[in-house]
């Protein structure tokens, strides 16, 4: 349904480093930085596998926190995402585990990023 999305961040380089670290276990990396002359001087860049699907945009006001989840292939990726996000400076917002109130195989982990966004990695598959 969603082709790509972006969030505002207060410090582009800090957020870029954070997401590079925590998305690596999910197989994503920083793949594209938009030239400043195309953005009016705003730092914009995207993460993905083959193309950017998740974008960060530096802004000069405190962004409103959001919640979003990244897909994981398996539960081990969820665990690795969570640990990588904490090492990169994220804050725990719900460690890896089943959330059966969503469905029987919902396995997710929640972390607050440097701007307070509630980010998640989730696997919907049975072990």
DSSP file (Angstrom, degrees, kcal/mol; ACC not computed):
  #  RESIDUE AA STRUCTURE BP1 BP2  ACC     N-H-->O    O-->H-N    N-H-->O    O-->H-N    TCO  KAPPA ALPHA  PHI   PSI    X-CA   Y-CA   Z-CA
    1    1 A X              0   0    0      0, 0.0     2,-0.6     0, 0.0     0, 0.0   0.000 360.0 360.0 360.0 -48.4    0.0    0.0    0.0
    2    2 A X        -     0   0    0      1,-0.2     3,-0.1     3,-0.0    51,-0.0  -0.834 360.0-172.4 -98.3 125.0    2.7    2.5    0.9
    3    3 A X        -     0   0    0     -2,-0.6     2,-0.3     1,-0.3    -1,-0.2   0.899  69.7 -24.4 -79.3 -44.3    5.5    3.0   -1.6
    4    4 A X        -     0   0    0      2,-0.0    -1,-0.3    50,-0.0     2,-0.3  -0.977  58.6-166.7-161.4 161.7    7.7    5.2    0.6
    5    5 A X  E     -a   54   0A   0     48,-2.1    50,-2.8    -2,-0.3     2,-0.3  -0.982   5.7-153.0-151.8 161.0    7.4    7.6    3.5
    6    6 A X  E     -a   55   0A   0     -2,-0.3     2,-0.3    48,-0.2    50,-0.2  -0.950   0.7-156.7-137.1 156.5    9.5   10.2    5.3
    7    7 A X  E     -a   56   0A   0     48,-2.2    50,-2.3    -2,-0.3     2,-0.3  -0.930  23.8-115.5-128.3 154.8    9.8   11.7    8.7
    8    8 A X  E     -a   57   0A   0     -2,-0.3     2,-0.3    48,-0.2    50,-0.2  -0.710  32.0-168.7 -86.0 141.1   11.2   15.0    9.9
    9    9 A X  E     -a   58   0A   0     48,-2.6    50,-2.5    -2,-0.3     3,-0.2  -0.948  24.9-141.1-129.6 151.1   14.3   14.9   12.1
   10   10 A X  S    S+     0   0    0     -2,-0.3     2,-0.4     1,-0.3    -1,-0.1   0.751  96.5  29.4 -84.3 -24.0   15.9   17.5   14.2
   11   11 A X     >  -     0   0    0      1,-0.1     4,-2.6    46,-0.0    -1,-0.3  -0.881  67.7-165.2-139.6 103.2   19.5   16.5   13.5
   12   12 A X  H  > S+     0   0    0     -2,-0.4     4,-3.0    -3,-0.2     5,-0.2   0.916  88.1  46.4 -57.4 -50.7   20.1   14.8   10.1
   13   13 A X  H  > S+     0   0    0      1,-0.2     4,-2.3     2,-0.2    -1,-0.2   0.896 113.6  48.8 -64.5 -40.5   23.5   13.3   10.8
   14   14 A X  H  > S+     0   0    0      2,-0.2     4,-2.2     1,-0.2    -1,-0.2   0.934 115.7  43.7 -63.1 -45.9   22.5   11.9   14.2
   15   15 A X  H  X S+     0   0    0     -4,-2.6     4,-2.8     2,-0.2     5,-0.3   0.883 111.2  54.4 -68.6 -38.1   19.4   10.3   12.8
   16   16 A X  H  X S+     0   0    0     -4,-3.0     4,-2.5    -5,-0.3    -2,-0.2   0.943 111.1  45.4 -59.1 -48.0   21.2    9.0    9.7
   17   17 A X  H  X S+     0   0    0     -4,-2.3     4,-1.8    -5,-0.2    -2,-0.2   0.905 113.4  50.8 -62.6 -42.2   23.8    7.3   12.0
   18   18 A X  H  X S+     0   0    0     -4,-2.2     4,-2.4     1,-0.2     5,-0.2   0.955 114.5  41.6 -60.1 -52.4   21.0    5.9   14.2
   19   19 A X  H  X S+     0   0    0     -4,-2.8     4,-2.2     1,-0.2     5,-0.2   0.845 110.0  57.7 -69.8 -33.4   18.9    4.5   11.3
   20   20 A X  H  X S+     0   0    0     -4,-2.5     4,-0.8    -5,-0.3    -1,-0.2   0.929 112.6  42.6 -57.9 -42.9   22.0    3.1    9.5
   21   21 A X  H  < S+     0   0    0     -4,-1.8     4,-0.5    -5,-0.2     3,-0.2   0.933 119.1  39.7 -71.3 -47.5   22.8    1.1   12.6
   22   22 A X  H  < S+     0   0    0     -4,-2.4    63,-0.2     1,-0.2     4,-0.2   0.731 115.3  50.4 -82.7 -19.6   19.4   -0.2   13.6
   23   23 A X  H ><>S+     0   0    0     -4,-2.2     5,-2.1    -5,-0.2     3,-1.1   0.644  89.3  82.7 -88.3 -14.4   18.1   -0.9   10.0
   24   24 A X  G ><5S+     0   0    0     -4,-0.8     3,-1.9     1,-0.3    -1,-0.2   0.900  86.4  54.9 -57.0 -44.0   21.3   -2.9    9.1
   25   25 A X  G 3 5S+     0   0    0     -4,-0.5    -1,-0.3     1,-0.3    -2,-0.1   0.752 106.2  54.0 -62.8 -20.1   19.9   -6.2   10.8
   26   26 A X  G < 5S-     0   0    0     -3,-1.1    -1,-0.3    -4,-0.2    -2,-0.2   0.416 123.8-105.5 -91.2   0.6   16.8   -5.8    8.6
   27   27 A X  T < 5S+     0   0    0     -3,-1.9     2,-0.3     1,-0.3    -3,-0.2   0.629  79.7 125.2  88.1  14.8   18.9   -5.6    5.4
   28   28 A X      < +     0   0    0     -5,-2.1    -1,-0.3    -8,-0.1     2,-0.3  -0.776  30.8 173.9-108.2 152.3   18.5   -1.9    4.8
   29   29 A X  E     -B   48   0A   0     19,-2.5    19,-2.3    -2,-0.3     2,-0.6  -0.908  46.0 -78.8-143.4 172.0   21.1    0.8    4.4
   30   30 A X  E     +B   47   0A   0     -2,-0.3    17,-0.3    17,-0.2     3,-0.1  -0.671  52.9 167.3 -74.6 119.5   21.4    4.4    3.5
   31   31 A X  E     +     0   0A   0     15,-2.5     2,-0.3    -2,-0.6    16,-0.2   0.614  50.7  23.9-114.7 -16.0   21.0    4.4   -0.3
   32   32 A X  E     -B   46   0A   0     14,-1.6    14,-3.1    19,-0.1     2,-0.5  -0.955  44.7-166.8-159.6 133.9   20.5    8.0   -1.4
   33   33 A X  E     -B   45   0A   0     -2,-0.3     2,-0.3    12,-0.3    12,-0.2  -0.988  29.7-130.4-116.6 125.9   21.1   11.6   -0.4
   34   34 A X        -     0   0    0     10,-2.2    10,-0.5    -2,-0.5     5,-0.1  -0.578  33.8-104.3 -73.7 131.4   19.2   14.3   -2.4
   35   35 A X    >>  -     0   0    0     -2,-0.3     3,-2.1     1,-0.1     4,-0.6  -0.299  24.6-125.9 -56.8 137.3   21.5   17.0   -3.6
   36   36 A X  H >>>S+     0   0    0      1,-0.3     5,-2.4     2,-0.2     3,-1.0   0.808 109.0  62.9 -56.7 -32.3   21.1   20.2   -1.5
   37   37 A X  H 345S+     0   0    0      1,-0.2    -1,-0.3     2,-0.2    -2,-0.1   0.705 102.9  51.1 -68.8 -16.4   20.5   22.2   -4.6
   38   38 A X  H <45S+     0   0    0     -3,-2.1    -1,-0.2     1,-0.1    -2,-0.2   0.582 114.1  42.7 -91.0 -12.1   17.3   20.1   -5.2
   39   39 A X  H X<5S-     0   0    0     -3,-1.0     3,-0.7    -4,-0.6    -2,-0.2   0.314 112.0-106.3-117.0   6.7   16.0   20.6   -1.7
   40   40 A X  T 3<5S-     0   0    0     -4,-0.6    -3,-0.2     1,-0.2    -4,-0.1   0.794  83.5 -50.9  70.3  26.2   16.6   24.3   -1.0
   41   41 A X  T 3 <S+     0   0    0     -5,-2.4     2,-0.4     1,-0.3    -1,-0.2   0.447 103.5 134.9  91.0   1.3   19.4   23.4    1.3
   42   42 A X    <   -     0   0    0     -3,-0.7     2,-0.5    -6,-0.3    -1,-0.3  -0.686  59.4-121.1 -85.3 134.2   17.5   20.9    3.4
   43   43 A X        +     0   0    0     -2,-0.4    15,-2.7    -3,-0.1     2,-0.4  -0.652  42.1 168.8 -76.4 121.9   19.3   17.6    4.2
   44   44 A X  E     + C   0  57A   0     -2,-0.5   -10,-2.2   -10,-0.5     2,-0.3  -1.000   1.5 158.3-136.9 133.7   17.2   14.7    2.8
   45   45 A X  E     -BC  33  56A   0     11,-2.0    11,-2.7    -2,-0.4     2,-0.3  -0.989  22.0-138.8-154.3 161.6   18.2   11.1    2.4
   46   46 A X  E     -BC  32  55A   0    -14,-3.1   -15,-2.5    -2,-0.3   -14,-1.6  -0.909   2.1-152.3-131.4 153.7   16.7    7.7    2.1
   47   47 A X  E     +BC  30  54A   0      7,-3.1     6,-2.9    -2,-0.3     7,-1.9  -0.849  36.9 107.8-116.7 151.7   17.1    4.1    3.3
   48   48 A X  E     -BC  29  52A   0    -19,-2.3   -19,-2.5    -2,-0.3     4,-0.2  -0.980  64.7 -92.7 173.6-162.2   16.2    0.8    1.7
   49   49 A X  S    S-     0   0    0      2,-0.7    -1,-0.2    -2,-0.3     3,-0.1   0.781 111.9  -3.5-102.8 -72.3   17.5   -2.3   -0.1
   50   50 A X  S    S+     0   0    0      1,-0.3     2,-0.3   -22,-0.0    -2,-0.1   0.729 140.7   7.1 -93.6 -26.2   17.4   -1.5   -3.8
   51   51 A X  S    S-     0   0    0     -4,-0.0    -2,-0.7   -19,-0.0     2,-0.4  -0.957  91.8 -82.0-149.8 163.5   15.8    1.9   -3.5
   52   52 A X  E     + C   0  48A   0     -2,-0.3    -4,-0.3    -4,-0.2     3,-0.1  -0.555  46.8 156.4 -75.9 127.0   14.9    4.3   -0.8
   53   53 A X  E     +     0   0A   0     -6,-2.9   -48,-2.1    -2,-0.4     2,-0.5   0.505  67.4  52.5-119.8 -17.6   11.5    3.6    0.9
   54   54 A X  E    S-aC   5  47A   0     -7,-1.9    -7,-3.1   -50,-0.2     2,-0.3  -0.989  72.0-170.4-126.1 122.5   12.2    5.4    4.2
   55   55 A X  E     -aC   6  46A   0    -50,-2.8   -48,-2.2    -2,-0.5     2,-0.4  -0.843  13.4-156.8-117.1 146.9   13.3    9.0    4.1
   56   56 A X  E     -aC   7  45A   0    -11,-2.7   -11,-2.0    -2,-0.3     2,-0.4  -0.976   9.2-169.4-120.1 141.4   14.6   11.4    6.7
   57   57 A X  E     -aC   8  44A   0    -50,-2.3   -48,-2.6    -2,-0.4     2,-0.2  -0.990  20.2-130.8-131.2 120.7   14.3   15.2    6.3
   58   58 A X  E     -a    9   0A   0    -15,-2.7     2,-0.3    -2,-0.4   -48,-0.2  -0.515  31.3-179.9 -72.4 136.6   16.1   17.6    8.6
   59   59 A X        -     0   0    0    -50,-2.5     4,-0.1    -2,-0.2   -47,-0.1  -0.915  34.7-128.9-133.7 162.6   13.8   20.4    9.9
   60   60 A X  S    S+     0   0    0     -2,-0.3     2,-0.3     2,-0.1   -50,-0.1   0.267  87.0  66.9 -98.7  12.3   14.4   23.4   12.2
   61   61 A X  S    S-     0   0    0    -52,-0.1     2,-0.4     0, 0.0    -2,-0.2  -0.925  98.7 -89.7-125.6 155.8   11.5   22.7   14.5
   62   62 A X        -     0   0    0     -2,-0.3    -2,-0.1     1,-0.1   -53,-0.1  -0.495  50.6-126.2 -64.1 118.7   11.0   19.8   17.0
   63   63 A X        -     0   0    0     -2,-0.4     2,-0.5    -4,-0.1    -1,-0.1  -0.329  18.6-110.6 -67.1 148.2    9.2   17.1   15.0
   64   64 A X        -     0   0    0      1,-0.1   -56,-0.2    -2,-0.0    -1,-0.1  -0.679  44.0-109.4 -73.8 124.2    5.9   15.6   16.2
   65   65 A X        -     0   0    0     -2,-0.5     2,-0.2    52,-0.1    52,-0.1  -0.253  40.0-169.7 -60.7 144.6    6.7   12.0   17.3
   66   66 A X        -     0   0    0      2,-0.0    52,-2.7    -3,-0.0     2,-0.4  -0.756  17.9-130.7-123.9 169.2    5.2    9.2   15.1
   67   67 A X  E     +d  118   0B   0     -2,-0.2     2,-0.3    50,-0.2    52,-0.2  -0.997  35.4 152.4-122.5 133.3    4.9    5.5   15.3
   68   68 A X  E     -d  119   0B   0     50,-1.6    52,-1.4    -2,-0.4     2,-0.4  -0.981  27.6-140.4-154.4 157.0    5.9    3.2   12.4
   69   69 A X  E     -d  120   0B   0     -2,-0.3     2,-0.4    50,-0.2    52,-0.2  -0.941   4.7-145.7-125.4 141.7    7.1   -0.4   12.0
   70   70 A X  E     -d  121   0B   0     50,-3.4    52,-2.3    -2,-0.4     2,-0.2  -0.857  29.6-114.5-101.3 139.1    9.7   -2.0    9.8
   71   71 A X  E     -d  122   0B   0     -2,-0.4     2,-0.4    50,-0.2    52,-0.2  -0.503  27.9-161.0 -74.1 138.3    9.0   -5.5    8.6
   72   72 A X        -     0   0    0     50,-2.7    52,-0.3    -2,-0.2     3,-0.1  -0.935  18.9-141.9-117.8 145.2   11.3   -8.3    9.7
   73   73 A X  S    S-     0   0    0     -2,-0.4     2,-0.3     1,-0.1    -1,-0.1   0.798  83.0  -3.7 -72.7 -29.9   11.8  -11.7    8.0
   74   74 A X  S  > S-     0   0    0      1,-0.1     4,-1.3    49,-0.0     3,-0.4  -0.935  78.0 -94.3-155.8 173.3   12.0  -13.5   11.3
   75   75 A X  H  > S+     0   0    0     -2,-0.3     4,-2.4     1,-0.2     5,-0.2   0.823 117.6  62.3 -68.0 -31.7   12.1  -13.1   15.1
   76   76 A X  H  > S+     0   0    0      1,-0.2     4,-2.5     2,-0.2    -1,-0.2   0.875 102.1  52.1 -62.1 -36.3   15.9  -13.0   15.2
   77   77 A X  H  > S+     0   0    0     -3,-0.4     4,-2.8     2,-0.2    -1,-0.2   0.887 107.4  52.3 -66.1 -38.3   15.9   -9.9   13.0
   78   78 A X  H  X S+     0   0    0     -4,-1.3     4,-2.4     2,-0.2    -2,-0.2   0.946 111.3  46.9 -60.4 -47.5   13.5   -8.2   15.4
   79   79 A X  H  X S+     0   0    0     -4,-2.4     4,-2.3     1,-0.2    -2,-0.2   0.918 113.7  47.7 -59.8 -45.0   15.9   -9.1   18.3
   80   80 A X  H  X S+     0   0    0     -4,-2.5     4,-2.6     2,-0.2     5,-0.2   0.887 110.4  52.1 -66.5 -39.7   18.9   -7.8   16.3
   81   81 A X  H  X S+     0   0    0     -4,-2.8     4,-2.7     2,-0.2    -1,-0.2   0.940 110.3  49.2 -57.7 -48.6   17.0   -4.6   15.4
   82   82 A X  H  X S+     0   0    0     -4,-2.4     4,-2.0     1,-0.2    -2,-0.2   0.935 113.6  44.6 -59.4 -50.0   16.2   -3.9   19.0
   83   83 A X  H  X S+     0   0    0     -4,-2.3     4,-2.3     1,-0.2    -1,-0.2   0.909 114.3  49.5 -63.5 -42.5   19.7   -4.4   20.2
   84   84 A X  H  X S+     0   0    0     -4,-2.6     4,-2.1     1,-0.2    -1,-0.2   0.895 109.6  51.9 -64.3 -39.9   21.2   -2.3   17.4
   85   85 A X  H  <>S+     0   0    0     -4,-2.7     5,-3.0   -63,-0.2     4,-0.2   0.895 110.4  48.1 -64.9 -39.7   18.8    0.5   18.1
   86   86 A X  H ><5S+     0   0    0     -4,-2.0     3,-1.4     3,-0.2    -2,-0.2   0.921 111.5  49.5 -66.6 -42.8   19.7    0.6   21.8
   87   87 A X  H 3<5S+     0   0    0     -4,-2.3    -1,-0.2     1,-0.3    -2,-0.2   0.860 107.7  56.0 -61.8 -35.2   23.4    0.6   21.0
   88   88 A X  T 3<5S-     0   0    0     -4,-2.1    -1,-0.3    -5,-0.2    -2,-0.2   0.460 132.6 -88.4 -79.3  -0.4   22.9    3.4   18.5
   89   89 A X  T < 5S+     0   0    0     -3,-1.4    -3,-0.2     1,-0.3    -2,-0.1   0.484  80.4 139.9 109.8   3.5   21.3    5.6   21.2
   90   90 A X      < -     0   0    0     -5,-3.0     2,-0.4    -6,-0.2    -1,-0.3  -0.300  47.3-124.2 -72.8 164.7   17.6    4.6   21.1
   91   91 A X  E     -E  112   0B   0     21,-2.1    21,-3.1    22,-0.1    -1,-0.1  -0.915  27.2-103.5-113.5 138.7   15.5    4.1   24.2
   92   92 A X  E     +E  111   0B   0     -2,-0.4    19,-0.2    19,-0.2     3,-0.1  -0.314  41.5 164.6 -57.9 134.4   13.6    1.0   25.1
   93   93 A X  S    S-     0   0    0     17,-2.3    18,-0.2     1,-0.1    -1,-0.1   0.081  77.3 -19.3-136.4  20.7    9.9    1.3   24.6
   94   94 A X  S    S-     0   0    0     16,-0.4    16,-3.4    15,-0.0    -1,-0.1   0.213  74.2-125.8 135.8 100.1    9.0   -2.4   24.7
   95   95 A X        -     0   0    0     14,-0.2    13,-0.2     1,-0.2   -16,-0.1   0.016  47.4 -64.6 -63.2 169.8   11.5   -5.2   24.3
   96   96 A X  S    S+     0   0    0     13,-0.1     2,-0.3   -17,-0.1    13,-0.2  -0.250  81.1 107.6 -57.7 137.4   11.2   -8.1   21.8
   97   97 A X  E     -F  108   0B   0     11,-1.5    11,-2.3    -3,-0.1     2,-0.2  -0.942  67.4 -60.2 170.3 172.3    8.3  -10.4   22.4
   98   98 A X  E     -F  107   0B   0     -2,-0.3     2,-0.3     9,-0.2     9,-0.2  -0.494  29.0-165.7 -72.7 141.9    4.9  -11.7   21.4
   99   99 A X    >>  +     0   0    0      7,-3.0     3,-2.2     4,-0.3     4,-1.1  -0.707  15.3 171.9-123.4  75.1    2.0   -9.2   21.3
  100  100 A X  T 34  +     0   0    0     -2,-0.3    -1,-0.1     1,-0.3     5,-0.1   0.605  66.9  77.0 -68.9 -11.2   -0.8  -11.7   21.2
  101  101 A X  T 34 S+     0   0    0      1,-0.1    -1,-0.3     5,-0.1     3,-0.1   0.715 102.3  41.7 -69.6 -17.6   -3.4   -9.0   21.6
  102  102 A X  T <4 S-     0   0    0     -3,-2.2     2,-0.3     1,-0.4    -2,-0.2   0.894 138.3 -44.9 -87.2 -54.9   -2.7   -8.2   17.9
  103  103 A X    ><  -     0   0    0     -4,-1.1     3,-1.7     3,-0.1    -1,-0.4  -0.945  60.7 -89.2-169.3 167.9   -2.6  -11.8   16.7
  104  104 A X  T 3  S+     0   0    0     -2,-0.3    -4,-0.1     1,-0.3    -3,-0.1   0.740 122.0  35.2 -58.6 -29.5   -1.0  -15.1   17.8
  105  105 A X  T 3  S+     0   0    0     19,-0.2     2,-0.8    -6,-0.1    -1,-0.3   0.218  77.4 132.1-113.4  15.0    2.3  -14.6   16.0
  106  106 A X    <   +     0   0    0     -3,-1.7    -7,-3.0    -7,-0.2     2,-0.5  -0.576  29.9 176.9 -72.9 109.5    2.9  -10.9   16.3
  107  107 A X  E     +FG  98 123B   0     16,-2.5    16,-2.6    -2,-0.8     2,-0.3  -0.959  13.3 153.0-118.8 114.0    6.5  -10.6   17.5
  108  108 A X  E     -FG  97 122B   0    -11,-2.3   -11,-1.5    -2,-0.5     2,-0.3  -0.884  32.4-153.5-139.6 166.7    7.7   -7.0   17.8
  109  109 A X  E     - G   0 121B   0     12,-1.7    12,-1.7    -2,-0.3     2,-0.4  -0.992  15.5-151.0-141.8 141.4   10.2   -4.7   19.6
  110  110 A X  E     + G   0 120B   0    -16,-3.4   -17,-2.3    -2,-0.3   -16,-0.4  -0.931  16.2 171.5-122.2 136.7    9.7   -1.0   20.2
  111  111 A X  E     -EG  92 119B   0      8,-2.8     8,-2.9    -2,-0.4     2,-0.5  -0.992  30.0-128.0-140.5 144.5   12.4    1.7   20.5
  112  112 A X  E     -EG  91 118B   0    -21,-3.1   -21,-2.1    -2,-0.3     6,-0.2  -0.846  28.7-143.3 -91.1 127.2   12.3    5.5   20.7
  113  113 A X    >   -     0   0    0      4,-2.4     3,-2.3    -2,-0.5   -22,-0.1  -0.189  38.8 -81.9 -79.4 179.6   14.6    7.1   18.2
  114  114 A X  T 3  S+     0   0    0      1,-0.3    -1,-0.1     2,-0.1   -99,-0.0   0.730 132.7  46.6 -59.3 -21.9   16.6   10.3   18.9
  115  115 A X  T 3  S-     0   0    0      2,-0.1    -1,-0.3  -107,-0.0   -50,-0.1   0.343 123.6-100.9-100.0   6.2   13.5   12.5   18.1
  116  116 A X    <   +     0   0    0     -3,-2.3     2,-0.2     1,-0.3    -2,-0.1   0.534  68.1 153.3  89.1   6.5   11.1   10.4   20.2
  117  117 A X        -     0   0    0    -52,-0.1    -4,-2.4     1,-0.1     2,-1.2  -0.506  47.3-128.2 -67.7 136.8    9.5    8.4   17.3
  118  118 A X  E     -dG  67 112B   0    -52,-2.7   -50,-1.6    -6,-0.2     2,-0.3  -0.748  36.7-176.4 -87.7  96.2    8.2    5.1   18.5
  119  119 A X  E     -dG  68 111B   0     -8,-2.9    -8,-2.8    -2,-1.2     2,-0.3  -0.681   2.5-173.4 -99.6 152.8    9.8    2.8   15.9
  120  120 A X  E     -dG  69 110B   0    -52,-1.4   -50,-3.4    -2,-0.3     2,-0.4  -0.975  22.8-150.3-142.7 149.3    9.2   -0.9   15.8
  121  121 A X  E     -dG  70 109B   0    -12,-1.7   -12,-1.7    -2,-0.3     2,-0.4  -0.987  28.8-174.6-115.6 137.4   10.4   -4.1   14.0
  122  122 A X  E     -dG  71 108B   0    -52,-2.3   -50,-2.7    -2,-0.4     2,-0.4  -0.992  20.6-167.3-139.1 140.8    7.8   -6.7   13.6
  123  123 A X  E     - G   0 107B   0    -16,-2.6   -16,-2.5    -2,-0.4   -50,-0.1  -0.996   1.2-172.0-122.5 131.3    7.6  -10.3   12.3
  124  124 A X        +     0   0    0     -2,-0.4     2,-0.2   -52,-0.3   -19,-0.2   0.346  53.2 105.1-102.1   3.9    4.1  -11.8   11.7
  125  125 A X  S    S-     0   0    0    -18,-0.1     2,-0.1     1,-0.1    -2,-0.1  -0.544  75.0-110.8 -90.8 150.5    5.3  -15.4   11.0
  126  126 A X              0   0    0     -2,-0.2    -1,-0.1     1,-0.1   -51,-0.1  -0.446 360.0 360.0 -68.9 151.0    5.1  -18.4   13.3
  127  127 A X              0   0    0     -2,-0.1    -1,-0.1   -53,-0.1    -2,-0.0   0.535 360.0 360.0 -64.8 360.0    8.5  -19.5   14.6
